[in-house]
């Protein structure tokens, strides 16, 4: 198999700093990297059945070779695993394992696993160490980095959570070769987001080379995972807890995207698909407010269309999406706050956008 050199990115957060390791077919090195952290000898691995069956043996071998004990906890591969109920059941299971041990958690899966495992790590015994081993494109480029952990409520996504940084992010892009096309498209939605908000060169790269990404060509995957990880790391360094307004730009497309997911009851659209729709709505609002011209808006829509992501919201009413968008964490009282754009690579956060404009943009997409 083809392999690439390993990239190490440092995310600098003083005492909460950690490395992001990126490479192809590197999972057998994981135990060695965890050993350097001195976080305990007992790994509690939260994963799903597919990942355990496919890669659990390799992870088990890597950790045991470095002297760790290991226990797998399987949770369903669905957004419904991001719930208070599942988190509680996982914690109860951990208490049975955690006798005369010094445990740490390994999140071995996609965004759902990462969010759930990070949340559990943040609250069990007031916080224990955890490692992110993301296995989807979306998780490698976005959700595994930055320490946002959360579970969902029926009222909205990620309403119960904490900022809690991992001790290591270990991204093996070789694992991405097993993803189906829809999962790749979902992850690519977040990579497109990074291009729109911060990196015109990345956006241009995807425009010209999206087919190589969809075909899971390792050089293309290596480029976008490394590039997106670096962008996310640099933004998080400046505004770890989203208190300065810098990290807020990462939410481009997410206010409406999360509302679409919640309105659809987490069925029909996966996260990346909902974010693609949210980005289009944000782009339409940006056009309406004369922040961007129609050529820029069309360029974004053309790329989203080209990679096979949805451009129309089906089977959900505008009213239900509007209702769900009120649960967005960026609201200040009754004031909304949307991340909009002034061009490819340039953002503008605007508060109190008239509901009429939001509804008009949503109607364009239904």
C-alpha positions in Angstrom: 0.0 0.0 0.0 1.1 3.6 -0.7 2.1 5.5 2.3 3.1 9.1 3.0 5.3 10.8 5.6 3.6 11.6 8.8 2.7 15.2 9.4 2.7 16.6 13.0 0.7 19.8 13.6 0.9 21.4 17.1 -2.2 23.0 18.5 -0.9 25.4 21.0 -3.2 26.0 24.0 -0.6 26.4 26.8 -1.2 23.5 29.2 -3.9 22.0 27.0 -1.7 21.9 23.9 -1.6 18.7 21.8 -0.4 17.2 18.5 -2.4 16.3 15.4 -0.8 13.4 13.7 -1.7 12.8 10.0 -0.5 10.0 7.8 -1.5 7.0 5.7 -1.7 3.5 7.2 -0.2 4.7 10.5 -2.7 3.1 13.0 -0.1 0.5 14.1 1.9 3.4 15.5 -0.9 4.7 17.8 0.2 2.9 21.0 3.7 4.4 20.7 2.3 8.0 20.5 -0.1 7.4 23.4 2.7 5.9 25.5 4.6 9.3 25.3 1.6 11.1 26.9 1.8 9.2 30.2 -2.0 9.3 30.7 -2.4 5.8 32.2 -2.2 2.2 31.1 -5.9 1.4 30.6 -7.7 2.3 27.4 -11.5 2.4 27.1 -12.3 2.5 23.4 -15.6 3.9 22.3 -16.4 2.9 18.7 -19.1 1.4 16.5 -19.5 -2.2 15.2 -18.2 -1.5 11.7 -15.0 0.2 12.8 -14.3 -2.4 15.5 -14.8 -5.3 13.0 -12.6 -3.6 10.4 -9.8 -2.0 12.4 -10.3 -3.1 16.0 -7.7 -5.9 15.7 -5.1 -3.4 14.5 -5.8 -0.9 17.2 -5.8 -3.7 19.8 -2.5 -4.9 18.6 -0.9 -1.4 18.5 -2.0 -0.6 22.1 -1.2 -4.0 23.6 2.3 -3.9 22.0 2.9 -0.6 23.9 1.7 -2.2 27.2 -1.9 -1.0 27.4 -4.9 -2.9 28.6 -8.0 -2.4 26.4 -11.8 -2.6 26.5 -14.1 -1.8 23.6 -17.5 -0.2 24.0 -19.8 -0.5 21.0 -22.4 2.2 20.4 -24.8 2.4 17.4 -23.4 4.3 14.4 -26.2 6.9 14.4 -26.7 10.5 15.5 -29.0 9.0 18.2 -25.9 7.8 20.0 -25.2 11.5 20.8 -27.8 11.5 23.7 -27.9 11.9 27.5 -29.2 8.3 27.7 -26.3 6.7 25.7 -23.8 8.9 27.6 -25.2 7.7 30.9 -25.1 4.0 29.8 -21.4 4.4 28.7 -20.5 6.0 32.0 -22.1 3.2 33.9 -20.1 0.7 31.8 -16.9 2.6 32.5 -17.4 2.4 36.3 -17.4 -1.4 36.0 -14.1 -1.4 34.1 -12.5 1.4 36.1 -11.5 -0.6 39.2 -7.9 -0.3 40.3 -7.2 1.2 36.9 -6.0 4.5 35.5 -8.1 4.9 32.4 -8.3 7.1 29.4 -10.8 7.1 26.6 -10.1 6.6 22.9 -12.7 7.9 20.5 -12.4 5.6 17.6 -14.9 6.6 14.9 -16.6 9.5 13.2 -18.0 12.7 14.6 -20.8 11.1 16.6 -18.3 8.8 18.4 -15.9 11.7 18.9 -18.5 14.1 20.4 -20.0 11.4 22.6 -16.6 10.1 23.9 -15.2 13.6 24.4 -18.4 14.5 26.4 -18.1 11.4 28.6 -14.4 12.1 29.2 -15.2 15.7 30.2 -17.7 14.7 32.9 -16.6 11.4 34.2 -14.7 12.0 37.5 -14.7 15.7 36.5 -12.6 14.9 33.5 -10.2 12.2 32.3 -7.8 12.2 29.3 -9.1 11.2 25.9 -7.6 10.6 22.5 -9.3 11.3 19.1 -8.8 8.6 16.4 -11.1 9.9 13.7 -12.2 7.5 11.0 -14.3 9.7 8.7 -13.2 12.6 6.5 -15.6 14.9 8.4 -14.1 14.0 11.8 -10.5 14.2 10.6 -10.9 17.7 9.1 -13.2 19.1 11.7 -15.0 17.6 14.7 -12.0 15.8 16.2 -10.0 19.0 16.5 -10.8 21.8 19.0 -12.3 20.2 22.0 -16.0 20.8 21.3 -17.8 17.9 22.9 -21.6 17.5 23.2 -24.7 15.4 23.0 -28.0 16.4 21.4 -31.5 17.1 22.8 -34.7 16.8 20.9 -34.8 20.6 20.9 -31.5 20.9 19.0 -28.0 19.7 18.3 -25.1 19.9 20.8 -27.1 21.7 23.5 -25.4 19.8 26.3 -21.6 19.8 26.1 -18.3 21.3 27.2 -15.0 22.6 25.8 -12.6 19.8 26.6 -9.5 19.2 24.6 -8.2 15.8 23.6 -4.6 14.8 24.4 -3.9 13.7 20.9 -5.6 13.6 17.5 -4.4 10.7 15.3 -5.7 10.8 11.8 -5.0 7.8 9.6 -6.1 8.8 6.1 -5.7 5.2 4.9 -8.9 4.4 6.9 -10.8 6.8 4.7 -10.4 4.4 1.8 -13.2 2.3 3.3 -15.8 5.2 3.3 -18.7 5.2 1.0 -19.3 8.1 -1.4 -22.0 9.7 0.8 -19.6 9.8 3.8 -16.9 11.4 1.6 -19.3 14.0 0.3 -20.4 14.8 3.8 -16.8 15.4 4.9 -16.0 17.4 1.8 -18.8 19.8 2.8 -16.8 20.8 5.8 -13.6 21.1 3.7 -15.5 23.4 1.3 -16.5 25.5 4.3 -12.8 26.0 5.3 -12.1 27.2 1.7 -15.1 29.6 1.8 -14.3 31.1 5.2 -10.5 31.2 5.2 -8.6 29.7 2.2 -9.1 30.7 -1.4 -6.3 28.3 -2.5 -8.1 25.4 -0.8 -11.4 26.3 -2.5 -9.6 26.5 -5.8 -8.0 23.1 -5.2 -11.4 21.5 -4.6 -12.9 23.1 -7.6 -10.2 21.7 -9.8 -9.6 18.4 -8.1 -12.8 17.3 -6.4 -13.0 14.1 -8.5 -9.7 12.9 -7.0 -11.1 13.4 -3.5 -14.3 11.6 -4.3 -12.2 8.8 -5.9 -10.3 8.5 -2.5 -6.9 9.3 -4.1 -4.5 9.4 -1.2 -2.5 12.5 -2.3 -5.7 14.4 -2.5 -7.0 13.2 0.8 -3.6 14.0 2.5 -3.7 17.5 1.1 -7.2 18.4 2.2 -6.9 16.7 5.7 -3.6 18.4 6.4 -4.8 21.8 5.1 -8.1 21.8 6.9 -6.6 20.5 10.1 -4.1 23.4 10.1 -6.8 26.0 9.5 -8.9 24.6 12.3 -5.9 24.4 14.7 -4.8 28.0 14.0 -8.4 29.3 14.6 -8.8 27.4 17.8 -5.5 28.6 19.1 -6.7 32.2 18.9 -10.1 31.6 20.4 -10.4 28.2 22.2 -13.8 28.8 23.9 -15.4 31.0 21.2 -15.2 34.0 23.4 -13.5 36.5 21.1 -15.6 35.9 18.0 -12.7 34.4 16.0 -13.8 30.8 16.3 -17.3 31.8 15.4 -16.5 31.8 11.7 -16.2 28.0 11.9 -20.0 28.0 12.2 -20.6 29.2 8.7 -23.6 27.2 7.4 -24.1 25.6 10.8 -26.9 27.7 12.3 -29.3 26.8 9.6 -27.6 23.4 8.9 -28.2 22.3 12.5 -31.7 23.6 12.4 -32.3 21.5 9.3 -30.9 18.4 11.0 -33.1 18.9 14.1 -36.2 19.7 12.0 -35.7 16.5 10.1 -35.3 14.6 13.4 -31.8 13.6 12.3 -33.2 11.5 9.4 -32.7 12.1 5.7 -29.7 14.4 5.9 -26.4 13.6 7.4 -24.3 16.4 9.0 -22.3 17.4 5.9 -25.5 17.5 3.7 -27.3 19.7 6.2 -24.2 22.0 6.4 -24.1 22.3 2.6 -27.7 23.5 2.6 -26.9 25.8 5.5 -23.9 27.3 3.6 -26.2 27.9 0.6 -28.7 29.7 2.7 -26.0 31.8 4.3 -24.6 32.5 0.8 -28.1 33.6 -0.3 -28.5 35.9 2.7 -25.0 37.3 2.0 -26.1 38.1 -1.6 -29.4 39.7 -0.3 -27.4 41.9 2.0 -25.0 42.9 -0.9 -22.0 41.3 0.8 -21.2 39.1 -2.2 -22.2 39.2 -5.8 -24.3 36.6 -7.6 -21.2 35.3 -9.4 -19.6 34.3 -6.1 -22.8 32.8 -4.8 -23.1 30.8 -8.0 -19.5 29.6 -7.7 -20.3 28.2 -4.3 -23.5 26.5 -5.5 -21.8 25.0 -8.5 -19.1 23.4 -6.4 -21.6 22.0 -3.9 -23.6 20.6 -6.9 -20.5 19.2 -8.5 -19.5 17.1 -5.5 -23.0 15.7 -5.2 -24.3 17.5 -2.1 -27.9 18.7 -2.0 -28.9 22.2 -3.0 -32.7 21.9 -2.1 -34.3 21.2 1.2 -37.0 18.6 0.8 -39.9 17.5 3.1 -39.2 20.0 5.9 -41.2 23.2 6.3 -39.5 26.6 6.5 -41.5 27.2 9.7 -40.0 24.1 11.4 -36.5 25.1 10.4 -37.1 28.7 11.7 -38.4 27.3 15.0 -35.3 25.1 15.4 -32.9 27.8 14.5 -34.0 29.7 17.7 -32.2 27.0 19.7 -28.8 27.9 18.1 -26.2 28.6 20.8 -25.1 31.8 19.2 -28.3 33.6 19.9 -28.1 36.5 22.4 -31.5 36.7 23.9 -33.8 37.1 20.9 -31.0 38.3 18.7 -29.7 35.9 16.0 -26.1 35.8 14.9 -25.1 34.4 11.5 -21.7 33.9 9.9 -21.9 35.4 6.4 -19.3 36.0 3.7 -17.8 39.0 1.9 -16.1 36.7 -0.7 -14.3 33.4 -0.9 -12.0 33.4 2.1 -13.7 36.4 3.9 -16.3 36.3 6.6 -18.6 38.7 8.4 -20.6 37.9 11.5 -23.9 39.8 11.5 -26.4 40.0 14.3 -30.2 40.5 14.2 -30.8 39.6 10.6 -34.5 40.2 9.9 -36.5 37.0 9.9 -38.0 37.9 6.6 -34.6 37.6 4.9 -33.9 34.3 6.5 -37.3 33.0 5.5 -36.8 34.2 1.9 -33.4 32.4 1.7 -35.0 29.2 3.0 -37.9 29.4 0.6 -35.4 29.6 -2.3 -34.0 26.3 -1.2 -37.3 24.4 -0.7 
